[in-house]
Amino acid sequence: MIHLTPEMYRETVESCANHGWLGGRLYDALHLSCARHAACERIYTLNVRHFQQFAPDLADRIGAPSSFL
């Protein structure tokens, strides 16, 4: 299980606020923060565009479940 520190959580929320991202996009951003912290090799989502917008540095690791098969 991955835990974000309060600082990491705050930074993620602040980044979303700076981009004007609300609602579910905050959860996407928090998932990506966890994936980055865990050094995940693959990040599966049905919201590929949102995930890649928030984390362009991880774009090559982000895809829909069927895209990595």
PQR file of N, CA, C, O and H, with PARSE charges and radii, in Angstrom:
ATOM      1  N   MET A   1       0.847  -1.175   0.000 -0.4000 1.5000
ATOM      2  CA  MET A   1       0.000   0.000   0.000 -0.0000 2.0000
ATOM      3  C   MET A   1       0.894   1.240   0.000  0.5500 1.7000
ATOM      4  O   MET A   1       1.900   1.302   0.708 -0.5500 1.4000
ATOM      5  N   ILE A   2       0.510   2.207  -0.797 -0.4000 1.5000
ATOM      6  CA  ILE A   2       1.263   3.455  -0.906 -0.0000 2.0000
ATOM      7  C   ILE A   2       0.543   4.543  -0.119  0.5500 1.7000
ATOM      8  O   ILE A   2      -0.676   4.691  -0.202 -0.5500 1.4000
ATOM      9  H   ILE A   2      -0.307   2.156  -1.372  0.4000 1.0000
ATOM     10  N   HIS A   3       1.312   5.289   0.631 -0.4000 1.5000
ATOM     11  CA  HIS A   3       0.759   6.411   1.391 -0.0000 2.0000
ATOM     12  C   HIS A   3       1.463   7.688   0.956  0.5500 1.7000
ATOM     13  O   HIS A   3       2.690   7.741   0.885 -0.5500 1.4000
ATOM     14  H   HIS A   3       2.302   5.169   0.698  0.4000 1.0000
ATOM     15  N   LEU A   4       0.684   8.701   0.669 -0.4000 1.5000
ATOM     16  CA  LEU A   4       1.270  10.004   0.391 -0.0000 2.0000
ATOM     17  C   LEU A   4       1.497  10.733   1.711  0.5500 1.7000
ATOM     18  O   LEU A   4       0.680  10.652   2.628 -0.5500 1.4000
ATOM     19  H   LEU A   4      -0.314   8.658   0.727  0.4000 1.0000
ATOM     20  N   THR A   5       2.601  11.435   1.794 -0.4000 1.5000
ATOM     21  CA  THR A   5       2.831  12.256   2.971 -0.0000 2.0000
ATOM     22  C   THR A   5       1.884  13.468   2.895  0.5500 1.7000
ATOM     23  O   THR A   5       1.387  13.791   1.817 -0.5500 1.4000
ATOM     24  H   THR A   5       3.266  11.501   1.049  0.4000 1.0000
ATOM     25  N   PRO A   6       1.640  14.121   4.003 -0.5600 1.5000
ATOM     26  CA  PRO A   6       0.806  15.330   3.941  0.2800 2.0000
ATOM     27  C   PRO A   6       1.344  16.352   2.940  0.5500 1.7000
ATOM     28  O   PRO A   6       0.565  17.025   2.265 -0.5500 1.4000
ATOM     29  N   GLU A   7       2.651  16.473   2.841 -0.4000 1.5000
ATOM     30  CA  GLU A   7       3.260  17.409   1.883 -0.0000 2.0000
ATOM     31  C   GLU A   7       2.952  17.003   0.448  0.5500 1.7000
ATOM     32  O   GLU A   7       2.594  17.848  -0.372 -0.5500 1.4000
ATOM     33  H   GLU A   7       3.284  15.927   3.389  0.4000 1.0000
ATOM     34  N   MET A   8       3.088  15.716   0.139 -0.4000 1.5000
ATOM     35  CA  MET A   8       2.803  15.226  -1.208 -0.0000 2.0000
ATOM     36  C   MET A   8       1.325  15.440  -1.554  0.5500 1.7000
ATOM     37  O   MET A   8       0.994  15.840  -2.670 -0.5500 1.4000
ATOM     38  H   MET A   8       3.378  15.029   0.805  0.4000 1.0000
ATOM     39  N   TYR A   9       0.455  15.175  -0.604 -0.4000 1.5000
ATOM     40  CA  TYR A   9      -0.981  15.369  -0.804 -0.0000 2.0000
ATOM     41  C   TYR A   9      -1.273  16.846  -1.075  0.5500 1.7000
ATOM     42  O   TYR A   9      -2.008  17.179  -2.005 -0.5500 1.4000
ATOM     43  H   TYR A   9       0.724  14.850   0.303  0.4000 1.0000
ATOM     44  N   ARG A  10      -0.699  17.720  -0.265 -0.4000 1.5000
ATOM     45  CA  ARG A  10      -0.908  19.160  -0.421 -0.0000 2.0000
ATOM     46  C   ARG A  10      -0.403  19.635  -1.774  0.5500 1.7000
ATOM     47  O   ARG A  10      -1.085  20.403  -2.454 -0.5500 1.4000
ATOM     48  H   ARG A  10      -0.102  17.450   0.490  0.4000 1.0000
ATOM     49  N   GLU A  11       0.781  19.190  -2.172 -0.4000 1.5000
ATOM     50  CA  GLU A  11       1.338  19.589  -3.464 -0.0000 2.0000
ATOM     51  C   GLU A  11       0.429  19.161  -4.615  0.5500 1.7000
ATOM     52  O   GLU A  11       0.243  19.913  -5.571 -0.5500 1.4000
ATOM     53  H   GLU A  11       1.334  18.566  -1.620  0.4000 1.0000
ATOM     54  N   THR A  12      -0.126  17.983  -4.527 -0.4000 1.5000
ATOM     55  CA  THR A  12      -1.018  17.487  -5.566 -0.0000 2.0000
ATOM     56  C   THR A  12      -2.287  18.319  -5.633  0.5500 1.7000
ATOM     57  O   THR A  12      -2.729  18.699  -6.718 -0.5500 1.4000
ATOM     58  H   THR A  12       0.025  17.372  -3.749  0.4000 1.0000
ATOM     59  N   VAL A  13      -2.873  18.603  -4.481 -0.4000 1.5000
ATOM     60  CA  VAL A  13      -4.098  19.410  -4.445 -0.0000 2.0000
ATOM     61  C   VAL A  13      -3.816  20.822  -4.946  0.5500 1.7000
ATOM     62  O   VAL A  13      -4.622  21.385  -5.687 -0.5500 1.4000
ATOM     63  H   VAL A  13      -2.515  18.294  -3.600  0.4000 1.0000
ATOM     64  N   GLU A  14      -2.699  21.394  -4.559 -0.4000 1.5000
ATOM     65  CA  GLU A  14      -2.333  22.735  -5.031 -0.0000 2.0000
ATOM     66  C   GLU A  14      -2.134  22.756  -6.545  0.5500 1.7000
ATOM     67  O   GLU A  14      -2.561  23.696  -7.215 -0.5500 1.4000
ATOM     68  H   GLU A  14      -2.044  20.937  -3.957  0.4000 1.0000
ATOM     69  N   SER A  15      -1.492  21.736  -7.080 -0.4000 1.5000
ATOM     70  CA  SER A  15      -1.277  21.664  -8.519 -0.0000 2.0000
ATOM     71  C   SER A  15      -2.619  21.600  -9.253  0.5500 1.7000
ATOM     72  O   SER A  15      -2.800  22.263 -10.274 -0.5500 1.4000
ATOM     73  H   SER A  15      -1.145  20.972  -6.536  0.4000 1.0000
ATOM     74  N   CYS A  16      -3.541  20.817  -8.745 -0.4000 1.5000
ATOM     75  CA  CYS A  16      -4.882  20.749  -9.346 -0.0000 2.0000
ATOM     76  C   CYS A  16      -5.561  22.110  -9.290  0.5500 1.7000
ATOM     77  O   CYS A  16      -6.155  22.551 -10.275 -0.5500 1.4000
ATOM     78  H   CYS A  16      -3.394  20.277  -7.916  0.4000 1.0000
ATOM     79  N   ALA A  17      -5.477  22.765  -8.164 -0.4000 1.5000
ATOM     80  CA  ALA A  17      -6.096  24.088  -8.021 -0.0000 2.0000
ATOM     81  C   ALA A  17      -5.474  25.080  -8.999  0.5500 1.7000
ATOM     82  O   ALA A  17      -6.186  25.886  -9.598 -0.5500 1.4000
ATOM     83  H   ALA A  17      -4.995  22.407  -7.364  0.4000 1.0000
ATOM     84  N   ASN A  18      -4.163  25.027  -9.165 -0.4000 1.5000
ATOM     85  CA  ASN A  18      -3.479  25.931 -10.091 -0.0000 2.0000
ATOM     86  C   ASN A  18      -3.892  25.705 -11.542  0.5500 1.7000
ATOM     87  O   ASN A  18      -3.875  26.633 -12.351 -0.5500 1.4000
ATOM     88  H   ASN A  18      -3.585  24.372  -8.679  0.4000 1.0000
ATOM     89  N   HIS A  19      -4.263  24.463 -11.868 -0.4000 1.5000
ATOM     90  CA  HIS A  19      -4.708  24.131 -13.221 -0.0000 2.0000
ATOM     91  C   HIS A  19      -6.223  24.299 -13.383  0.5500 1.7000
ATOM     92  O   HIS A  19      -6.744  24.182 -14.492 -0.5500 1.4000
ATOM     93  H   HIS A  19      -4.277  23.709 -11.212  0.4000 1.0000
ATOM     94  N   GLY A  20      -6.925  24.571 -12.290 -0.4000 1.5000
ATOM     95  CA  GLY A  20      -8.372  24.700 -12.348 -0.0000 2.0000
ATOM     96  C   GLY A  20      -9.091  23.368 -12.447  0.5500 1.7000
ATOM     97  O   GLY A  20     -10.233  23.304 -12.903 -0.5500 1.4000
ATOM     98  H   GLY A  20      -6.501  24.666 -11.389  0.4000 1.0000
ATOM     99  N   TRP A  21      -8.419  22.300 -12.018 -0.4000 1.5000
ATOM    100  CA  TRP A  21      -9.009  20.969 -12.083 -0.0000 2.0000
ATOM    101  C   TRP A  21      -9.789  20.687 -10.813  0.5500 1.7000
ATOM    102  O   TRP A  21      -9.288  20.874  -9.704 -0.5500 1.4000
ATOM    103  H   TRP A  21      -7.492  22.353 -11.648  0.4000 1.0000
ATOM    104  N   LEU A  22     -11.021  20.237 -10.987 -0.4000 1.5000
ATOM    105  CA  LEU A  22     -11.925  19.978  -9.868 -0.0000 2.0000
ATOM    106  C   LEU A  22     -12.438  18.548  -9.916  0.5500 1.7000
ATOM    107  O   LEU A  22     -12.193  17.809 -10.869 -0.5500 1.4000
ATOM    108  H   LEU A  22     -11.428  20.086 -11.888  0.4000 1.0000
ATOM    109  N   GLY A  23     -13.148  18.183  -8.876 -0.4000 1.5000
ATOM    110  CA  GLY A  23     -13.877  16.918  -8.847 -0.0000 2.0000
ATOM    111  C   GLY A  23     -13.001  15.702  -9.040  0.5500 1.7000
ATOM    112  O   GLY A  23     -11.971  15.534  -8.386 -0.5500 1.4000
ATOM    113  H   GLY A  23     -13.347  18.784  -8.101  0.4000 1.0000
ATOM    114  N   GLY A  24     -13.443  14.850  -9.966 -0.4000 1.5000
ATOM    115  CA  GLY A  24     -12.773  13.584 -10.206 -0.0000 2.0000
ATOM    116  C   GLY A  24     -11.336  13.708 -10.665  0.5500 1.7000
ATOM    117  O   GLY A  24     -10.544  12.785 -10.475 -0.5500 1.4000
ATOM    118  H   GLY A  24     -14.279  14.986 -10.498  0.4000 1.0000
ATOM    119  N   ARG A  25     -10.986  14.839 -11.268 -0.4000 1.5000
ATOM    120  CA  ARG A  25      -9.604  15.016 -11.711 -0.0000 2.0000
ATOM    121  C   ARG A  25      -8.644  15.059 -10.520  0.5500 1.7000
ATOM    122  O   ARG A  25      -7.479  14.682 -10.644 -0.5500 1.4000
ATOM    123  H   ARG A  25     -11.630  15.589 -11.422  0.4000 1.0000
ATOM    124  N   LEU A  26      -9.135  15.516  -9.370 -0.4000 1.5000
ATOM    125  CA  LEU A  26      -8.302  15.495  -8.168 -0.0000 2.0000
ATOM    126  C   LEU A  26      -7.956  14.054  -7.800  0.5500 1.7000
ATOM    127  O   LEU A  26      -6.816  13.766  -7.435 -0.5500 1.4000
ATOM    128  H   LEU A  26     -10.082  15.823  -9.269  0.4000 1.0000
ATOM    129  N   TYR A  27      -8.922  13.156  -7.893 -0.4000 1.5000
ATOM    130  CA  TYR A  27      -8.654  11.750  -7.596 -0.0000 2.0000
ATOM    131  C   TYR A  27      -7.658  11.164  -8.601  0.5500 1.7000
ATOM    132  O   TYR A  27      -6.766  10.404  -8.224 -0.5500 1.4000
ATOM    133  H   TYR A  27      -9.848  13.391  -8.189  0.4000 1.0000
ATOM    134  N   ASP A  28      -7.810  11.520  -9.883 -0.4000 1.5000
ATOM    135  CA  ASP A  28      -6.845  11.074 -10.891 -0.0000 2.0000
ATOM    136  C   ASP A  28      -5.445  11.525 -10.506  0.5500 1.7000
ATOM    137  O   ASP A  28      -4.495  10.744 -10.556 -0.5500 1.4000
ATOM    138  H   ASP A  28      -8.534  12.138 -10.190  0.4000 1.0000
ATOM    139  N   ALA A  29      -5.323  12.787 -10.123 -0.4000 1.5000
ATOM    140  CA  ALA A  29      -4.022  13.336  -9.751 -0.0000 2.0000
ATOM    141  C   ALA A  29      -3.440  12.639  -8.527  0.5500 1.7000
ATOM    142  O   ALA A  29      -2.235  12.392  -8.469 -0.5500 1.4000
ATOM    143  H   ALA A  29      -6.094  13.422 -10.082  0.4000 1.0000
ATOM    144  N   LEU A  30      -4.274  12.323  -7.560 -0.4000 1.5000
ATOM    145  CA  LEU A  30      -3.787  11.616  -6.370 -0.0000 2.0000
ATOM    146  C   LEU A  30      -3.334  10.204  -6.722  0.5500 1.7000
ATOM    147  O   LEU A  30      -2.328   9.728  -6.195 -0.5500 1.4000
ATOM    148  H   LEU A  30      -5.253  12.523  -7.607  0.4000 1.0000
ATOM    149  N   HIS A  31      -4.061   9.530  -7.605 -0.4000 1.5000
ATOM    150  CA  HIS A  31      -3.638   8.203  -8.052 -0.0000 2.0000
ATOM    151  C   HIS A  31      -2.283   8.281  -8.752  0.5500 1.7000
ATOM    152  O   HIS A  31      -1.417   7.431  -8.550 -0.5500 1.4000
ATOM    153  H   HIS A  31      -4.878   9.916  -8.034  0.4000 1.0000
ATOM    154  N   LEU A  32      -2.116   9.307  -9.571 -0.4000 1.5000
ATOM    155  CA  LEU A  32      -0.836   9.468 -10.261 -0.0000 2.0000
ATOM    156  C   LEU A  32       0.297   9.782  -9.300  0.5500 1.7000
ATOM    157  O   LEU A  32       1.422   9.320  -9.495 -0.5500 1.4000
ATOM    158  H   LEU A  32      -2.820   9.998  -9.735  0.4000 1.0000
ATOM    159  N   SER A  33       0.019  10.549  -8.283 -0.4000 1.5000
ATOM    160  CA  SER A  33       1.054  10.832  -7.278 -0.0000 2.0000
ATOM    161  C   SER A  33       1.492   9.541  -6.597  0.5500 1.7000
ATOM    162  O   SER A  33       2.678   9.336  -6.340 -0.5500 1.4000
ATOM    163  H   SER A  33      -0.894  10.924  -8.124  0.4000 1.0000
ATOM    164  N   CYS A  34       0.537   8.682  -6.312 -0.4000 1.5000
ATOM    165  CA  CYS A  34       0.864   7.381  -5.712 -0.0000 2.0000
ATOM    166  C   CYS A  34       1.658   6.521  -6.692  0.5500 1.7000
ATOM    167  O   CYS A  34       2.638   5.880  -6.309 -0.5500 1.4000
ATOM    168  H   CYS A  34      -0.427   8.849  -6.521  0.4000 1.0000
ATOM    169  N   ALA A  35       1.234   6.508  -7.954 -0.4000 1.5000
ATOM    170  CA  ALA A  35       1.937   5.712  -8.967 -0.0000 2.0000
ATOM    171  C   ALA A  35       3.374   6.200  -9.142  0.5500 1.7000
ATOM    172  O   ALA A  35       4.299   5.400  -9.285 -0.5500 1.4000
ATOM    173  H   ALA A  35       0.438   7.028  -8.265  0.4000 1.0000
ATOM    174  N   ARG A  36       3.545   7.511  -9.129 -0.4000 1.5000
ATOM    175  CA  ARG A  36       4.902   8.081  -9.258 -0.0000 2.0000
ATOM    176  C   ARG A  36       5.741   7.672  -8.043  0.5500 1.7000
ATOM    177  O   ARG A  36       6.887   7.248  -8.189 -0.5500 1.4000
ATOM    178  H   ARG A  36       2.793   8.160  -9.013  0.4000 1.0000
ATOM    179  N   HIS A  37       5.173   7.798  -6.864 -0.4000 1.5000
ATOM    180  CA  HIS A  37       5.876   7.463  -5.619 -0.0000 2.0000
ATOM    181  C   HIS A  37       6.263   5.981  -5.593  0.5500 1.7000
ATOM    182  O   HIS A  37       7.321   5.617  -5.081 -0.5500 1.4000
ATOM    183  H   HIS A  37       4.242   8.142  -6.745  0.4000 1.0000
ATOM    184  N   ALA A  38       5.396   5.136  -6.149 -0.4000 1.5000
ATOM    185  CA  ALA A  38       5.652   3.692  -6.151 -0.0000 2.0000
ATOM    186  C   ALA A  38       6.505   3.254  -7.342  0.5500 1.7000
ATOM    187  O   ALA A  38       6.854   2.078  -7.453 -0.5500 1.4000
ATOM    188  H   ALA A  38       4.536   5.432  -6.565  0.4000 1.0000
ATOM    189  N   ALA A  39       6.843   4.192  -8.236 -0.4000 1.5000
ATOM    190  CA  ALA A  39       7.625   3.898  -9.440 -0.0000 2.0000
ATOM    191  C   ALA A  39       6.966   2.811 -10.287  0.5500 1.7000
ATOM    192  O   ALA A  39       7.628   1.877 -10.739 -0.5500 1.4000
ATOM    193  H   ALA A  39       6.560   5.147  -8.146  0.4000 1.0000
ATOM    194  N   CYS A  40       5.669   2.944 -10.495 -0.4000 1.5000
ATOM    195  CA  CYS A  40       4.911   1.972 -11.284 -0.0000 2.0000
ATOM    196  C   CYS A  40       5.402   1.939 -12.726  0.5500 1.7000
ATOM    197  O   CYS A  40       5.695   2.975 -13.323 -0.5500 1.4000
ATOM    198  H   CYS A  40       5.131   3.703 -10.128  0.4000 1.0000
ATOM    199  N   GLU A  41       5.485   0.739 -13.268 -0.4000 1.5000
ATOM    200  CA  GLU A  41       5.892   0.580 -14.658 -0.0000 2.0000
ATOM    201  C   GLU A  41       4.726   0.813 -15.609  0.5500 1.7000
ATOM    202  O   GLU A  41       4.937   1.284 -16.726 -0.5500 1.4000
ATOM    203  H   GLU A  41       5.246  -0.103 -12.783  0.4000 1.0000
ATOM    204  N   ARG A  42       3.513   0.498 -15.200 -0.4000 1.5000
ATOM    205  CA  ARG A  42       2.307   0.673 -16.004 -0.0000 2.0000
ATOM    206  C   ARG A  42       1.230   1.313 -15.140  0.5500 1.7000
ATOM    207  O   ARG A  42       1.090   1.011 -13.955 -0.5500 1.4000
ATOM    208  H   ARG A  42       3.342   0.115 -14.292  0.4000 1.0000
ATOM    209  N   ILE A  43       0.479   2.199 -15.764 -0.4000 1.5000
ATOM    210  CA  ILE A  43      -0.637   2.860 -15.084 -0.0000 2.0000
ATOM    211  C   ILE A  43      -1.858   2.682 -15.984  0.5500 1.7000
ATOM    212  O   ILE A  43      -1.931   3.256 -17.071 -0.5500 1.4000
ATOM    213  H   ILE A  43       0.592   2.445 -16.727  0.4000 1.0000
ATOM    214  N   TYR A  44      -2.809   1.886 -15.522 -0.4000 1.5000
ATOM    215  CA  TYR A  44      -4.005   1.595 -16.301 -0.0000 2.0000
ATOM    216  C   TYR A  44      -5.150   2.500 -15.876  0.5500 1.7000
ATOM    217  O   TYR A  44      -5.399   2.694 -14.686 -0.5500 1.4000
ATOM    218  H   TYR A  44      -2.750   1.419 -14.639  0.4000 1.0000
ATOM    219  N   THR A  45      -5.844   3.049 -16.868 -0.4000 1.5000
ATOM    220  CA  THR A  45      -6.975   3.917 -16.587 -0.0000 2.0000
ATOM    221  C   THR A  45      -7.892   3.967 -17.803  0.5500 1.7000
ATOM    222  O   THR A  45      -7.466   3.712 -18.929 -0.5500 1.4000
ATOM    223  H   THR A  45      -5.642   2.890 -17.834  0.4000 1.0000
ATOM    224  N   LEU A  46      -9.132   4.293 -17.562 -0.4000 1.5000
ATOM    225  CA  LEU A  46     -10.065   4.558 -18.652 -0.0000 2.0000
ATOM    226  C   LEU A  46     -10.099   6.051 -18.959  0.5500 1.7000
ATOM    227  O   LEU A  46     -10.801   6.482 -19.873 -0.5500 1.4000
ATOM    228  H   LEU A  46      -9.478   4.500 -16.647  0.4000 1.0000
ATOM    229  N   ASN A  47      -9.342   6.841 -18.195 -0.4000 1.5000
ATOM    230  CA  ASN A  47      -9.226   8.297 -18.382 -0.0000 2.0000
ATOM    231  C   ASN A  47      -7.814   8.663 -18.836  0.5500 1.7000
ATOM    232  O   ASN A  47      -7.148   9.489 -18.213 -0.5500 1.4000
ATOM    233  H   ASN A  47      -8.772   6.491 -17.452  0.4000 1.0000
ATOM    234  N   VAL A  48      -7.370   8.050 -19.912 -0.4000 1.5000
ATOM    235  CA  VAL A  48      -5.991   8.222 -20.381 -0.0000 2.0000
ATOM    236  C   VAL A  48      -5.659   9.695 -20.588  0.5500 1.7000
ATOM    237  O   VAL A  48      -4.613  10.161 -20.136 -0.5500 1.4000
ATOM    238  H   VAL A  48      -7.911   7.379 -20.419  0.4000 1.0000
ATOM    239  N   ARG A  49      -6.529  10.426 -21.261 -0.4000 1.5000
ATOM    240  CA  ARG A  49      -6.243  11.837 -21.563 -0.0000 2.0000
ATOM    241  C   ARG A  49      -6.029  12.649 -20.296  0.5500 1.7000
ATOM    242  O   ARG A  49      -5.079  13.428 -20.220 -0.5500 1.4000
ATOM    243  H   ARG A  49      -7.379  10.048 -21.628  0.4000 1.0000
ATOM    244  N   HIS A  50      -6.890  12.483 -19.301 -0.4000 1.5000
ATOM    245  CA  HIS A  50      -6.746  13.235 -18.051 -0.0000 2.0000
ATOM    246  C   HIS A  50      -5.445  12.865 -17.340  0.5500 1.7000
ATOM    247  O   HIS A  50      -4.738  13.740 -16.839 -0.5500 1.4000
ATOM    248  H   HIS A  50      -7.662  11.850 -19.363  0.4000 1.0000
ATOM    249  N   PHE A  51      -5.134  11.585 -17.297 -0.4000 1.5000
ATOM    250  CA  PHE A  51      -3.913  11.154 -16.618 -0.0000 2.0000
ATOM    251  C   PHE A  51      -2.679  11.709 -17.326  0.5500 1.7000
ATOM    252  O   PHE A  51      -1.739  12.164 -16.675 -0.5500 1.4000
ATOM    253  H   PHE A  51      -5.708  10.875 -17.704  0.4000 1.0000
ATOM    254  N   GLN A  52      -2.682  11.671 -18.657 -0.4000 1.5000
ATOM    255  CA  GLN A  52      -1.520  12.174 -19.390 -0.0000 2.0000
ATOM    256  C   GLN A  52      -1.388  13.688 -19.281  0.5500 1.7000
ATOM    257  O   GLN A  52      -0.273  14.209 -19.293 -0.5500 1.4000
ATOM    258  H   GLN A  52      -3.446  11.302 -19.186  0.4000 1.0000
ATOM    259  N   GLN A  53      -2.501  14.399 -19.175 -0.4000 1.5000
ATOM    260  CA  GLN A  53      -2.435  15.852 -18.981 -0.0000 2.0000
ATOM    261  C   GLN A  53      -1.800  16.189 -17.644  0.5500 1.7000
ATOM    262  O   GLN A  53      -0.997  17.117 -17.552 -0.5500 1.4000
ATOM    263  H   GLN A  53      -3.407  13.976 -19.165  0.4000 1.0000
ATOM    264  N   PHE A  54      -2.153  15.448 -16.615 -0.4000 1.5000
ATOM    265  CA  PHE A  54      -1.625  15.739 -15.296 -0.0000 2.0000
ATOM    266  C   PHE A  54      -0.172  15.299 -15.152  0.5500 1.7000
ATOM    267  O   PHE A  54       0.607  15.942 -14.449 -0.5500 1.4000
ATOM    268  H   PHE A  54      -2.806  14.694 -16.690  0.4000 1.0000
ATOM    269  N   ALA A  55       0.192  14.210 -15.815 -0.4000 1.5000
ATOM    270  CA  ALA A  55       1.551  13.665 -15.645 -0.0000 2.0000
ATOM    271  C   ALA A  55       2.188  13.372 -16.996  0.5500 1.7000
ATOM    272  O   ALA A  55       2.356  12.206 -17.350 -0.5500 1.4000
ATOM    273  H   ALA A  55      -0.441  13.688 -16.387  0.4000 1.0000
ATOM    274  N   PRO A  56       2.544  14.398 -17.755 -0.5600 1.5000
ATOM    275  CA  PRO A  56       3.166  14.149 -19.064  0.2800 2.0000
ATOM    276  C   PRO A  56       4.469  13.359 -18.961  0.5500 1.7000
ATOM    277  O   PRO A  56       4.856  12.668 -19.903 -0.5500 1.4000
ATOM    278  N   ASP A  57       5.134  13.460 -17.830 -0.4000 1.5000
ATOM    279  CA  ASP A  57       6.377  12.704 -17.640 -0.0000 2.0000
ATOM    280  C   ASP A  57       6.133  11.201 -17.538  0.5500 1.7000
ATOM    281  O   ASP A  57       7.060  10.409 -17.706 -0.5500 1.4000
ATOM    282  H   ASP A  57       4.819  14.021 -17.064  0.4000 1.0000
ATOM    283  N   LEU A  58       4.900  10.809 -17.265 -0.4000 1.5000
ATOM    284  CA  LEU A  58       4.552   9.395 -17.166 -0.0000 2.0000
ATOM    285  C   LEU A  58       3.727   8.923 -18.363  0.5500 1.7000
ATOM    286  O   LEU A  58       3.236   7.794 -18.364 -0.5500 1.4000
ATOM    287  H   LEU A  58       4.147  11.453 -17.128  0.4000 1.0000
ATOM    288  N   ALA A  59       3.569   9.764 -19.374 -0.4000 1.5000
ATOM    289  CA  ALA A  59       2.657   9.481 -20.491 -0.0000 2.0000
ATOM    290  C   ALA A  59       2.918   8.132 -21.151  0.5500 1.7000
ATOM    291  O   ALA A  59       1.971   7.457 -21.554 -0.5500 1.4000
ATOM    292  H   ALA A  59       3.968  10.681 -19.373  0.4000 1.0000
ATOM    293  N   ASP A  60       4.169   7.727 -21.271 -0.4000 1.5000
ATOM    294  CA  ASP A  60       4.476   6.450 -21.924 -0.0000 2.0000
ATOM    295  C   ASP A  60       4.084   5.250 -21.064  0.5500 1.7000
ATOM    296  O   ASP A  60       4.042   4.128 -21.567 -0.5500 1.4000
ATOM    297  H   ASP A  60       4.939   8.275 -20.944  0.4000 1.0000
ATOM    298  N   ARG A  61       3.803   5.458 -19.806 -0.4000 1.5000
ATOM    299  CA  ARG A  61       3.391   4.383 -18.899 -0.0000 2.0000
ATOM    300  C   ARG A  61       1.866   4.315 -18.728  0.5500 1.7000
ATOM    301  O   ARG A  61       1.341   3.355 -18.162 -0.5500 1.4000
ATOM    302  H   ARG A  61       3.837   6.370 -19.397  0.4000 1.0000
ATOM    303  N   ILE A  62       1.174   5.325 -19.213 -0.4000 1.5000
ATOM    304  CA  ILE A  62      -0.276   5.449 -19.007 -0.0000 2.0000
ATOM    305  C   ILE A  62      -1.011   4.912 -20.217  0.5500 1.7000
ATOM    306  O   ILE A  62      -0.687   5.254 -21.355 -0.5500 1.4000
ATOM    307  H   ILE A  62       1.600   6.104 -19.673  0.4000 1.0000
ATOM    308  N   GLY A  63      -2.005   4.068 -19.970 -0.4000 1.5000
ATOM    309  CA  GLY A  63      -2.812   3.573 -21.080 -0.0000 2.0000
ATOM    310  C   GLY A  63      -4.057   2.885 -20.583  0.5500 1.7000
ATOM    311  O   GLY A  63      -4.193   2.576 -19.399 -0.5500 1.4000
ATOM    312  H   GLY A  63      -2.268   3.790 -19.046  0.4000 1.0000
ATOM    313  N   ALA A  64      -4.969   2.649 -21.514 -0.4000 1.5000
ATOM    314  CA  ALA A  64      -6.164   1.877 -21.210 -0.0000 2.0000
ATOM    315  C   ALA A  64      -5.743   0.420 -21.023  0.5500 1.7000
ATOM    316  O   ALA A  64      -4.736  -0.009 -21.587 -0.5500 1.4000
ATOM    317  H   ALA A  64      -4.859   2.901 -22.476  0.4000 1.0000
ATOM    318  N   PRO A  65      -6.494  -0.333 -20.250 -0.5600 1.5000
ATOM    319  CA  PRO A  65      -6.091  -1.723 -20.010  0.2800 2.0000
ATOM    320  C   PRO A  65      -5.793  -2.510 -21.283  0.5500 1.7000
ATOM    321  O   PRO A  65      -4.845  -3.296 -21.300 -0.5500 1.4000
ATOM    322  N   SER A  66      -6.558  -2.325 -22.331 -0.4000 1.5000
ATOM    323  CA  SER A  66      -6.348  -3.092 -23.565 -0.0000 2.0000
ATOM    324  C   SER A  66      -5.137  -2.628 -24.358  0.5500 1.7000
ATOM    325  O   SER A  66      -4.646  -3.370 -25.209 -0.5500 1.4000
ATOM    326  H   SER A  66      -7.327  -1.687 -22.317  0.4000 1.0000
ATOM    327  N   SER A  67      -4.637  -1.412 -24.103 -0.4000 1.5000
ATOM    328  CA  SER A  67      -3.520  -0.885 -24.895 -0.0000 2.0000
ATOM    329  C   SER A  67      -2.184  -1.538 -24.562  0.5500 1.7000
ATOM    330  O   SER A  67      -1.234  -1.420 -25.336 -0.5500 1.4000
ATOM    331  H   SER A  67      -5.035  -0.809 -23.411  0.4000 1.0000
ATOM    332  N   PHE A  68      -2.097  -2.210 -23.444 -0.4000 1.5000
ATOM    333  CA  PHE A  68      -0.832  -2.837 -23.043 -0.0000 2.0000
ATOM    334  C   PHE A  68      -0.833  -4.357 -23.249  0.5500 1.7000
ATOM    335  O   PHE A  68       0.119  -5.041 -22.872 -0.5500 1.4000
ATOM    336  H   PHE A  68      -2.869  -2.305 -22.816  0.4000 1.0000
ATOM    337  N   LEU A  69      -1.898  -4.871 -23.844 -0.4000 1.5000
ATOM    338  CA  LEU A  69      -1.988  -6.323 -24.043 -0.0000 2.0000
ATOM    339  C   LEU A  69      -1.217  -6.776 -25.250  0.5500 1.7000
ATOM    340  O   LEU A  69      -1.193  -7.969 -25.554 -0.5500 1.4000
ATOM    341  H   LEU A  69      -2.670  -4.315 -24.150  0.4000 1.0000
TER
END
